[in-house]
Amino acid sequence: MVTEMKVEVICKETIKPSSPTPHHLRISNLSVFDQVTSEVYVQLLLFYPSSSDEVNNIDHRHSLFAERSVLLKTSLSETLTYFYPLAGEFKYNSSISCNDHGAAFVEARVNCPISQILGQPDLGMQKQLVPNHIECRTQSGKCYLLLVQANFFECGGVAIGVTISHKAGDAYTLSKFINSWAAIALGSTTTTDVVPPAQFGAAASLLPPLEFLNSPQPPLEFVHENCVTRRLVFDASKIAALKSKAASTTVPNPTRIEVVSALIWKCVMEASRSNLGSARPSAWCQVVNMRKIMVLPLTVDLLGNFFGYFVARTEESEVDHDVQSLVAEMRKGFEEFKAIFANGISGEDVLQLCKELGELIGKVDTDNNYCSTSWCRFPLYKANFGWGKPSWMSIPAGAVEIKNIISLMDERDGNGIEVRLSLKEANMALVESNQELLAYASLNPSLDL
């Protein structure tokens, strides 16, 4: 019998850095990338099932909860001395005041076994397992830049939910934070495991904040309609088959990101064309980690926001697309982007990219434009706090679904890909019954513990 999941918040605390931030690090300037990033929050869940002996002993389980809660809070406090901007507050739209005001820590109990969550993944229900930045505020009424929720299940399993202000950092920064936190929880403080403080603020030295952006800017408007989000899983063998299908003389060795993205693009365009009654031009905007694009050594480990995007396009006259041609368009867009920005990017370039993105996906009539981001190869499945590596990493569905947004992330084995796809209901109904897609992807399968 399946129990309706209920999450009971036990306590809410503010965790401050274990030692004061030095005076010379008290101000962390934002870069232009940070300034133009929308004031949204990025959320992530890591699931850690329990061992069998923890399931059967209630007293041991409660003791274990208390022990793990202390470990998480103590190690978080130590980690914030390295990631000190995440314990600060925004100062206008130009800097973070690293005043050690702290991060939010929420402890919660969940009345069902963690296997219920993994056996029937429900992205909407998972919103209860991540801290809400609106509900958790400081005594002065301001939002925390970082919030953590430790969820302890009745079986002894743990799910760690993290919410971070996107203006404070991108997915790369979030990955660095979580792995540094886990390393400290395991007792490591070596520079290979923990990010040195010098990596903060480096982006601002490369791309200083622009004065006219210091006041709050109108956010990039995404279109909110009656949208739904679905989870698709492409296992390694299916991706290998898809790579063979997508290979061409133009792109003889397509990447797994390219082939999965191309197939999804093909299927969502077909659904849109069917519902609109005609073919329309389409654009696929792919977010790119600039640290992997630029050849400057300074950019390799920048923290904060450091991402751009390239665009692949189809024309209205092109009715029938195959995966090969779409992969070729994506590779062309990426190579052109890399050629332009490999040796540097200016503040004006960033502003232009932001403007173009708004024009592509920020209008009501952009039914056939899509925005994709990839978290693949970020080593989040290595985050071991002392009770093993996570069995599953998930991005919960947002409070409001945004249409035509696609997120890709690794499966646990590092070779498969999980996809979060948000579309208008009418388009999703056609996509999730598309036989070509279902030949390579599974729709919301259960997870093996």
N, C-alpha and C positions, 0 to 999 in steps of 0.2 A: 504494500500500500504506500502510495506516494504522499508525503506530508507537505502541506503548503509551507513554503519557506518563510520564516519570520526572523527578522534580524533585530536583536535587542541591543541598543547601545548601553554599555556598562559605564563608560566614563569618557570624558573629553579633557585633554590636557594640552598645554603648550610646552613643547620641547625646545629648549634653548641650546645653543652651542656649548660644549663642555668647557671651553675657555673663550675669553673675550676676543673678538676680532681686533687685530692690531690697528692702531690709529691710521696708518698709511693705507689700509685696505678698507676704510670705512665708507668710501664712495666707489661704486662700481658703475662706470659709465655704460650706457646702452649703445649698441652699434646702430647703424641705420636699419639693419635687418630686424633688430629688436623693436625699433621705433615703429616700423610699418606692420609688424605682426599684430594680428587682431587680439583683443583682450578676451581670449577664450582659454579654457583649461583643457589639458590633455590628461586622459585617464588610462590606467593600466591595472590589470589584475594578474597576480601570480598565485597559482593553486598548488598546495603541498599536501597530498594525502597522508594519512597516518599509517603507522605500522600496526600489526594485529594486536600486539600486547597493549597498545595505548587504547584500543577500542574497548577492551573488556574490563578495564579497571577504572572505575569512576574516580576514586580518590587520586589515583596516579594522574588521571587526565586533568583534573582541576589543578593539581600541583604543577603539571606540565604547562598549563595555560599561564599560570602566574610567572613561572620561570621564563617562558618565551616572551611574555609581555615585557618583563624587565630587560631582557636581552635586547629586544627590538628598540626600546626607548633609550637605553644606555648607549647602544651603538649608533642610533640615530643622532643623539646629542654629539657624539664624537665626530660623526660624519659631517655634521653641519659646520665644524671648524674648518673643513676643507671646502665645503660648498656653502660658504658663509652668505653669498647673496640670496640664497633660498630662504634664509632666516631673516631677511630684511623687508623693506617696504619700498614701493616705487616712489620716486620723487619726480613729480610731473611725468613727462614722457622722455626724460633725458638720462636718468640714472636710477640706481637702487641704493637707498640708504642702508648700509649693512650694519644695522643697529642692534643685531642679536635679539630682535623681538620674537623670533622663534617660528617653529612650524607646528601645525596642528597634529595631534595624535588622538585617534578615536579607537577605543577598544569595544568590540561587539561580540555577542554570542549568537550563533545560528542554530536553529532547532532541528536541523536535518543533517544527515551525513553528507560529506563532500561528494560522495559517489553519485548522489542525486543530481548535483549540479553538472558533473562531468558526464553523466549518463544521458541527460537531456539538456544540453546547453541552451540557455535562454538569455540572449543578450540584453533584453529589456529588464529582466528580473535582476541581472547582475548590477544594475545601477544602485541597488541597496548595499552593495559590498564595497563601494568606493565612497570616500568622503565628499560631501557636497560643499563647495566653496562658498555658496550663498548662505547656507545654514551655519557654517563654522566661521565665525569672525573673531577678530581680536577685541579686547576690551574697549578699544577706541572705535570699533565698528568697521575697521578696515579688513580687507580680505587677506588671508595668508597667501604666500606665494607657493607654499608646499604644504600638502595635507596627506596624512597617512591613516589608513584604517586597517587594524589587525582584526580579522574575523576568525573566531575559534568555533569550529563545528563540533557537534555532540560526539562525533566519532574520534575526535582528537586531531583532525586535519586543520590546516590553516590556509586562509587566503589573505594575501597582503594587497590592499588596494592603495594606489598612489595617484594623487591628483596634483598637477603642477601647472602653474601659469605658463602659457605658451610664450608670453613676452619675456619670461625669464630663461626659457630654454626650449630646444626642439627635442625630437626623439633621440638623437645622438646624446644630448646632454642628459636626458632622463635615463638612458641606458648606462652612462658613466656613473651617474649618481647611485642607481640601484646596485650595480656591481661593486662600487666602492663601499657602500653601506654593508653589503653582504660580506665583503672581505674583512671589514672591521669587526663585524659580528663574530667572524671566525678567528679573530685575533691578529689579523695581518695589518700592518701599517707601512708596508714597503711601497716605494714609489711606483712599482710595476702594477700594484693592485689598487692603489688609491691615488686619485687625481690631485696633483699639487695645486695650491691656490693660484699660482702664477697664470694658469690657463684661463682664469676669469679676467675679463677686461681686455684681452688681447684682440678680440674682434673690433672693439671700439677704437683701438689704436690703428687698426687697418682701415676701418670705415667709421670715422668719428660721427657722433650724432649731429643731425642737422638742426639748427636753431629753430627753423620755422615748424619743425615737428615736435617741439618741446611741449606744446599744449596738446591735450587729448585730440586725437584725430578721428574723423568718422570711420567706423569700422568697415572692413570689406564685407559687403552684404551678400550673403548666400541666399538662395531662393528656398523658402520654406513652403512646402506644399504637403499634400497627403502622401507621405513617403513611408516606406518600410525598409528595414535592413535585414539582409539574409547573410548567413555564413556558408561559404563554399570551401571545400577542402580538395586540393589536388595532391595526390600522393606522388612519390618520387617516380614510380613506374609509369604513371599516366603522363607526367611531365616529360619523361624521356621519349614517350611515343609522340607527344605533341611537338617536341623539338624536331624530331625526324620529319614530321609533317610540315613544319614551318621553315625548315632549312631551304635555302635557295642559293643561286650563284651570287646574289647581292649580299645576302647574310648567311654564309654557310654554317656558322656556329652561333645560333641565337641563344640568348640567356634564358633561364627559366622565368625571370621577370618579364622579358619581352614576349614569350610565347603565351603565358597565362594572361597577360594584359591584352594581347592582341585578340585572343579568343573571346575574352569578356567584351572588349570593344565591339567586335563583330556581332555578338549576340545582342548587346544593348542597342546597337544601331538598327538591327533588324526589328527589334521590338518597337522602337520609336517609329520607324518607317511604317510598320503595320498599323499602329494606332493613329498616326498622323495622316496616313493615306498617300504619302509621297516621300521620296528621298530628300534629305536635307544635307547641307554641308555639316561636317562633324569635326570637332577638335578634341584631342586627348592631351590633357595637361599632366605631365609627369613631374612630380616634385623630385629634386635632385639634391643630394648631400654635397654641398660645395667643397667640403674638405677633401673629397675624392676627385674633384675636378681640377682644382688649382694646384699648380706645381710649386708654389711658395712653401718652404718648410714651416713657416709660422702658422699656416692654416691647418696643419694636420690634426691637431687636438684642440681646436678652439671650442670653448664652451659658450653657451648662449644659443642664439639662432644664427645659422649659417647655411641657408638653403636657397635654391633657386628652382626653376622649372624650365623644361622645354616643351614644345608643342608639336604634335603630329597632326596632320589634317587630311581630310578627304574632301573631294569636291561634290557639288550637287549632282553633276552628270555621272558620277561613279555610283552605280546602283549595287552591283555585286562585288563584294570584297571577300578575299580569302585571307587566311591567317598569314600566309607568306607575304602578301603585299602590305598588310598592316604592320607586320614586324619590320619590313623594309622602311616604311614611313617613320616608325619609331626610332630606328637606328639612325636614319637621316637627321631627324630632329635632334637626337642626342649628340651626334658628331658635330653638327653645326653649332650647338650650344657650347660644347667643349672647346671648339676652335675659337669662339669669341671670348670666352671667359677663363681659359686655362691660365693665362698670365696675369689676371687681375680683374677686379670689378670695382666700379666707382659707386658713390652714393646715388648719382643720377641714374646709373644703370639699375640699381635696386628699385628706385622709384618708378622707372619705366616698366620693369617687370611686374611690379605690383599693380600698376594701372592696367596693363594688358590682361592680367589675370582677372581683374574685376570686370573687364569688358567681356571676357570669355565665359565666365561662370556666374557673374553677379547680376544677370538680367533675367526677367521672366521668360523671355522668348529663346532662352538657350537650352531647349530641351535636348539637343543633340551634342552638347559639349560636356565633357567629363573631366574630373580631377582625381588623380590617383597619387597615393603616397605609399612608399614601401619601407617597412621596418625590418626587412630581411637582412640578415647578417649582423644585426645588433645582438650581442651575446646575452640576451636576457634569460635564456634557458640555463645559463651558468650560475645564476644568482642563488648561492647556497648559504643560508643563514645559520646552518648547523643541523638542519634536519633534511638534508638532501636537496637535489635540484628540483625545480618546479616541474610538475607533470603537464601543466598547461599554462599558457599565457593568453590573455584575452583582453580585447578592447571593448568595453561595454557599449551598448547603444547609447547615443546621446539623449539628453532630455528632449531635444527637438531634432527630428531627423532632417538632414539636409540632402536634397536630391543630387544624384549623379556624382556621389563621392565614393571612391573605392580605396580601401586600405588593404595592403598585403603584408603578411608577416610569416615567419618561419613556422613550420610544424616542429614538433619537439626533436625529430631526428635531424633537422637542419637541411633536409633535402626537399621535403614537400612544402607546399604553400597553403596558408589559410587566407581567405579573402573575406572582407566585410564589404558588402555591396548595398548601397542605399539608392533606391529609385522610386519614382512615382508608382503607386499601387498597380495601375493598369500596365505599365511597362514590366514591372516585376513579375506579374502573373504570366507573361509570355516568356520571360527569361528563365524562370525556374522550371518551365516545362520544355525548354529548348533541348532537343535530343542530342544535338552536337555538343552542347555544353555538358550535358549529363553523361556523355561518353567519356569525359575526362575528369569531371568533378563530382563529388558527393555533396548532397545538400544537408548540411547540419548533422553530420554523423556523430554518434557517441564517441567518447574518448576511452581508450584502454588505460586502466590504472597501472 
